[in-house]
Amino acid sequence: MNVLLTSVGRRTYLVNYFKDAVADINGKVFAANSIETYALKQADEFTLTPGIYSDNYIDYLINYCLEKKINIIISLFDIDLPILSRNKQRFSDIGINIIISSPDIIDICNDKWATYLYLKNNNIKTPITYLSRKEATLDIEHNKITFPLIIKPRWGMGSIGIYKVDNVDELDIFYNKVKRDILNSYLKYESAIDIDNAILIQEFIDGEEYGIEIINDLEGNYITTFSKKKLAMRSGETDLAKTISDSKLESIGEGIALRLKHISILDTDCLEKDGQYYVLEMNARFGGQYPFSHLAGANLPKQIIEWSLGENTNKSNLQVKPNVLCGKEITPVIIKE
């Protein structure tokens, strides 16, 4: 069983988790990225790909997979997901399974406005969000929503272009700044779908941050939810967290899974205020909080391999011990000499 991880970026830990998962079956882990990173060098083999939006990106991956006898592909990057999902059948036709949700699910998760509408339509609490700057301004004037507010990209990732605004003047200033941030980053590619409606204005929930990872099998059947309290963030990614057991969060996870029917893992951000949880974002991939679940006992990479081999769910792969406090550290490394 050979695995290709695309757009690995800095996810060195996931490369190593998957290497451990295939070690007993003589499998290999291959890594791909468009630029050199340390994580690439930790795989058994790696390749530098064309850019995700290049015309030959998919053809390059197909040829590489055939050459290296790849069995499954897993992407670790949001903007990679829509392209791989739309081309899933091309890989399936040659015996390669991309562990990825359907295009409509990817679109719901990548498009934060679609996320808001999905959550609202399914009666899942979420911060009030506006696509229309005019509508947001009118509601501010009529005291239907009050400052501070959050302004952010509709197709966003990490902490790029996210600002807290305290008054109308700041709203105007940062609205224009977010647009510049989008146009000057890789966010411009997905935002090109509707660049005139690529910015969201959102209610600010002053509460503690939580994360849930909603686990489905490869047919979209709900399995379990991993929960944690986030204690520190860095560049939009969880830096310090404690695993917890929380029936409310688990209920939210199950409810989303049964409706959405995503594949594998759904990394989900939540906020808590006055005993109520608000779902903020959903990411249809491994996210920055997964290592905390892994260190506390979970082994989703191993379970994905076992599912791919036709085996049933092994509950021991998907159990997380509560009250485990974990953090990330920064370690300088040589990438190339």
C-alpha positions as CSV (number, residue, x, y, z in Angstrom):
1,M,0.0,0.0,0.0
2,N,1.7,3.2,-1.2
3,V,0.4,6.6,-0.2
4,L,0.9,10.0,-1.8
5,L,0.5,13.0,0.4
6,T,0.0,16.1,-1.8
7,S,0.7,19.7,-0.8
8,V,2.5,18.6,2.3
9,G,3.8,22.0,3.2
10,R,5.2,21.8,6.8
11,R,3.1,18.8,7.9
12,T,6.2,16.7,8.7
13,Y,4.3,14.9,11.5
14,L,1.7,13.6,9.0
15,V,4.4,12.2,6.8
16,N,5.8,10.3,9.8
17,Y,2.3,9.2,11.0
18,F,1.6,7.7,7.6
19,K,5.1,6.1,7.4
20,D,4.3,4.4,10.7
21,A,0.9,3.3,9.4
22,V,2.3,1.5,6.3
23,A,5.4,0.1,7.9
24,D,3.9,-3.3,8.8
25,I,2.6,-3.8,5.2
26,N,5.8,-2.8,3.4
27,G,4.2,0.3,2.1
28,K,5.8,3.6,1.2
29,V,4.9,7.2,1.7
30,F,5.5,9.6,-1.1
31,A,5.2,13.4,-0.7
32,A,4.4,16.1,-3.2
33,N,4.7,19.9,-3.0
34,S,5.3,22.7,-5.5
35,I,8.3,24.0,-3.5
36,E,10.9,22.3,-1.4
37,T,10.1,21.8,2.3
38,Y,11.5,19.8,5.1
39,A,8.4,17.6,5.2
40,L,9.1,16.5,1.7
41,K,12.5,15.1,2.7
42,Q,11.0,13.0,5.5
43,A,8.9,10.9,3.0
44,D,10.3,7.7,1.5
45,E,10.4,9.6,-1.8
46,F,9.2,13.0,-2.9
47,T,8.5,15.1,-6.0
48,L,8.2,18.7,-6.8
49,T,4.9,19.3,-8.8
50,P,3.7,22.0,-11.0
51,G,1.5,24.6,-9.3
52,I,-1.9,23.4,-8.2
53,Y,-3.6,25.6,-10.8
54,S,-1.2,24.6,-13.7
55,D,-2.9,23.0,-16.6
56,N,-0.7,19.9,-16.3
57,Y,-1.0,19.5,-12.5
58,I,-3.4,16.5,-12.7
59,D,-1.5,14.8,-15.6
60,Y,1.7,15.2,-13.6
61,L,0.2,13.5,-10.6
62,I,-1.3,10.7,-12.6
63,N,2.0,9.9,-14.3
64,Y,3.8,10.0,-11.0
65,C,1.3,7.7,-9.4
66,L,1.6,5.2,-12.2
67,E,5.4,5.3,-12.0
68,K,5.5,4.9,-8.3
69,K,2.6,2.4,-8.0
70,I,0.6,4.7,-5.7
71,N,-2.6,3.3,-4.2
72,I,-4.1,6.2,-2.4
73,I,-3.8,10.0,-2.4
74,I,-4.5,12.3,0.5
75,S,-4.3,16.1,0.1
76,L,-3.3,18.3,3.1
77,F,-4.1,21.7,1.6
78,D,-7.5,23.5,1.1
79,I,-6.9,24.8,-2.4
80,D,-5.8,21.4,-3.6
81,L,-9.1,19.8,-2.6
82,P,-11.5,21.1,-5.3
83,I,-9.1,20.2,-8.1
84,L,-8.5,16.7,-6.8
85,S,-12.1,16.1,-6.0
86,R,-13.3,17.1,-9.5
87,N,-10.7,14.7,-11.0
88,K,-11.3,11.8,-8.6
89,Q,-12.8,9.6,-11.3
90,R,-9.8,9.9,-13.5
91,F,-7.6,8.5,-10.7
92,S,-10.2,5.8,-9.9
93,D,-10.2,4.6,-13.5
94,I,-6.6,3.7,-13.1
95,G,-7.0,2.1,-9.7
96,I,-5.9,5.0,-7.5
97,N,-8.3,6.1,-4.7
98,I,-8.2,9.8,-3.6
99,I,-9.4,9.9,0.0
100,I,-11.5,13.0,-0.5
101,S,-15.1,14.2,-0.3
102,S,-17.3,15.0,-3.3
103,P,-17.0,18.4,-5.0
104,D,-20.2,19.7,-3.5
105,I,-18.9,19.0,0.1
106,I,-15.5,20.6,-0.7
107,D,-17.3,23.7,-2.0
108,I,-19.4,23.9,1.2
109,C,-16.3,23.8,3.3
110,N,-13.9,26.0,1.2
111,D,-16.5,28.7,0.6
112,K,-17.1,30.2,4.0
113,W,-20.3,31.8,2.8
114,A,-21.6,28.4,1.7
115,T,-20.5,27.1,5.1
116,Y,-22.6,29.8,6.9
117,L,-25.6,29.0,4.7
118,Y,-25.2,25.3,5.3
119,L,-25.0,25.6,9.0
120,K,-27.8,28.1,9.2
121,N,-30.1,26.0,7.0
122,N,-29.4,23.0,9.3
123,N,-30.1,24.9,12.5
124,I,-26.5,24.7,13.7
125,K,-25.5,27.7,15.7
126,T,-22.9,29.9,13.8
127,P,-21.9,33.6,13.9
128,I,-24.2,35.9,11.9
129,T,-22.4,36.5,8.6
130,Y,-22.9,39.0,5.7
131,L,-21.8,38.7,2.1
132,S,-23.2,42.1,1.4
133,R,-21.3,45.1,2.8
134,K,-24.4,47.2,2.3
135,E,-26.6,44.8,4.3
136,A,-24.1,44.6,7.1
137,T,-23.9,48.4,7.3
138,L,-27.7,48.7,7.4
139,D,-27.9,46.2,10.3
140,I,-25.2,48.1,12.2
141,E,-27.2,51.3,11.8
142,H,-30.4,49.6,13.1
143,N,-28.4,47.9,16.0
144,K,-29.2,44.4,14.7
145,I,-25.5,43.7,15.0
146,T,-22.8,45.6,17.0
147,F,-19.1,46.1,16.9
148,P,-16.6,44.6,17.1
149,L,-17.0,42.5,14.0
150,I,-14.7,40.2,12.1
151,I,-13.8,40.8,8.4
152,K,-12.2,37.9,6.4
153,P,-11.9,36.3,3.0
154,R,-14.8,34.2,1.8
155,W,-12.3,31.7,0.5
156,G,-9.7,31.8,3.2
157,M,-7.1,29.8,4.9
158,G,-5.0,30.2,8.1
159,S,-4.9,33.8,9.3
160,I,-4.5,35.6,5.9
161,G,-6.7,38.6,5.7
162,I,-8.6,38.2,9.0
163,Y,-9.1,41.4,11.0
164,K,-11.2,42.5,14.0
165,V,-12.8,45.9,13.4
166,D,-14.2,48.2,16.1
167,N,-16.1,50.9,14.1
168,V,-17.3,52.0,10.7
169,D,-14.1,53.7,9.7
170,E,-12.1,50.6,10.5
171,L,-14.6,48.5,8.6
172,D,-14.0,50.6,5.4
173,I,-10.2,50.5,5.8
174,F,-9.9,46.8,6.5
175,Y,-12.5,45.9,3.9
176,N,-10.1,47.3,1.2
177,K,-7.1,45.8,2.9
178,V,-8.7,42.3,2.9
179,K,-9.2,42.7,-0.8
180,R,-5.6,43.5,-1.3
181,D,-4.5,40.6,0.9
182,I,-6.6,38.3,-1.3
183,L,-5.2,39.6,-4.6
184,N,-1.6,39.4,-3.3
185,S,-1.9,35.8,-2.1
186,Y,-2.9,32.3,-3.3
187,L,-6.4,33.1,-2.1
188,K,-6.8,35.0,-5.4
189,Y,-7.3,31.7,-7.3
190,E,-10.5,30.5,-5.6
191,S,-11.7,34.0,-5.0
192,A,-11.6,34.6,-8.8
193,I,-14.9,32.6,-8.9
194,D,-16.6,35.8,-7.5
195,I,-14.0,38.4,-6.7
196,D,-16.7,41.1,-6.2
197,N,-18.2,39.0,-3.4
198,A,-15.0,37.6,-1.9
199,I,-15.1,39.2,1.6
200,L,-17.3,38.3,4.6
201,I,-18.3,40.5,7.5
202,Q,-19.1,38.3,10.6
203,E,-20.4,38.7,14.1
204,F,-17.6,38.6,16.7
205,I,-18.2,35.9,19.3
206,D,-16.2,36.7,22.4
207,G,-15.6,33.2,23.8
208,E,-13.2,30.3,24.2
209,E,-12.0,28.4,21.2
210,Y,-12.6,24.7,20.7
211,G,-11.9,22.2,17.9
212,I,-13.6,19.0,16.8
213,E,-12.5,16.5,14.3
214,I,-15.5,14.7,12.9
215,I,-14.5,11.2,11.7
216,N,-16.4,9.3,9.0
217,D,-15.4,6.1,7.2
218,L,-14.6,6.0,3.5
219,E,-18.3,5.6,2.6
220,G,-19.3,8.7,4.6
221,N,-20.7,6.9,7.6
222,Y,-20.3,8.6,11.0
223,I,-17.7,7.0,13.4
224,T,-16.7,9.4,16.1
225,T,-15.7,13.0,17.1
226,F,-12.5,14.1,18.7
227,S,-12.8,17.2,20.9
228,K,-10.3,19.6,22.3
229,K,-10.0,23.0,23.9
230,K,-7.7,25.4,22.1
231,L,-5.4,27.3,24.4
232,A,-3.1,29.1,22.0
233,M,-3.0,29.8,18.3
234,R,-0.2,30.7,15.8
235,S,-0.9,32.0,12.3
236,G,-4.4,30.6,12.4
237,E,-3.4,27.1,13.5
238,T,-3.7,25.4,16.8
239,D,-0.5,25.7,18.8
240,L,-1.5,24.5,22.3
241,A,-4.6,22.4,23.1
242,K,-6.0,19.9,25.6
243,T,-8.1,16.9,24.6
244,I,-11.5,16.8,26.3
245,S,-14.7,14.8,26.5
246,D,-17.8,17.0,25.8
247,S,-21.2,15.5,24.9
248,K,-22.4,18.8,23.4
249,L,-19.5,19.0,21.0
250,E,-19.8,15.3,20.1
251,S,-23.5,15.8,19.4
252,I,-22.6,18.7,17.1
253,G,-20.1,16.5,15.3
254,E,-22.5,13.6,14.8
255,G,-25.2,16.0,13.5
256,I,-22.9,17.5,10.9
257,A,-21.5,14.1,9.9
258,L,-25.0,12.5,9.4
259,R,-26.1,15.4,7.2
260,L,-22.8,16.2,5.3
261,K,-21.6,12.7,4.8
262,H,-18.0,13.8,4.2
263,I,-15.2,11.3,3.7
264,S,-12.6,10.7,6.5
265,I,-11.9,13.7,8.6
266,L,-13.6,17.1,8.9
267,D,-11.5,19.6,10.9
268,T,-14.0,22.0,12.5
269,D,-13.5,25.2,14.6
270,C,-16.0,26.2,17.3
271,L,-16.5,29.1,19.7
272,E,-18.2,28.8,23.1
273,K,-20.2,31.6,24.7
274,D,-22.7,31.4,27.6
275,G,-22.7,27.6,27.4
276,Q,-23.6,27.6,23.7
277,Y,-21.2,26.3,20.9
278,Y,-21.0,28.1,17.6
279,V,-19.5,26.4,14.6
280,L,-17.2,28.8,12.8
281,E,-15.5,26.9,10.0
282,M,-15.2,23.4,8.5
283,N,-12.2,22.0,6.6
284,A,-12.5,18.7,4.7
285,R,-8.9,17.6,5.4
286,F,-6.4,16.9,8.2
287,G,-6.0,20.1,10.0
288,G,-3.5,21.6,12.5
289,Q,-5.3,20.1,15.5
290,Y,-4.9,16.5,14.4
291,P,-1.5,15.9,16.1
292,F,-3.1,16.6,19.5
293,S,-5.6,13.8,18.8
294,H,-2.8,11.5,17.6
295,L,-0.6,12.1,20.6
296,A,-3.6,11.4,22.8
297,G,-4.1,7.9,21.3
298,A,-5.8,8.3,17.9
299,N,-4.3,6.8,14.8
300,L,-6.5,7.9,11.8
301,P,-3.7,7.3,9.2
302,K,-3.6,3.7,10.3
303,Q,-7.4,3.4,10.2
304,I,-7.5,5.0,6.7
305,I,-5.0,2.3,5.5
306,E,-7.0,-0.4,7.0
307,W,-10.2,0.9,5.5
308,S,-8.5,1.1,2.1
309,L,-7.5,-2.6,2.5
310,G,-11.2,-3.5,3.1
311,E,-10.9,-3.9,6.8
312,N,-13.6,-2.9,9.3
313,T,-13.3,0.1,11.7
314,N,-10.9,-0.7,14.6
315,K,-12.1,1.3,17.6
316,S,-8.6,1.3,19.1
317,N,-7.4,3.5,16.2
318,L,-10.0,6.1,17.0
319,Q,-9.9,6.5,20.8
320,V,-8.6,9.8,22.3
321,K,-7.6,10.0,25.9
322,P,-9.1,13.1,27.5
323,N,-7.2,15.8,29.5
324,V,-4.0,15.4,27.5
325,L,-2.2,18.8,27.1
326,C,-0.1,19.1,23.9
327,G,1.8,21.8,22.2
328,K,3.9,22.4,19.1
329,E,7.4,23.6,19.0
330,I,9.5,25.3,16.3
331,T,12.7,23.5,15.4
332,P,15.2,25.0,12.8
333,V,16.2,22.4,10.2
334,I,18.4,22.3,7.1
335,I,16.3,21.7,4.0
336,K,19.1,21.8,1.4
337,E,22.9,22.4,1.4
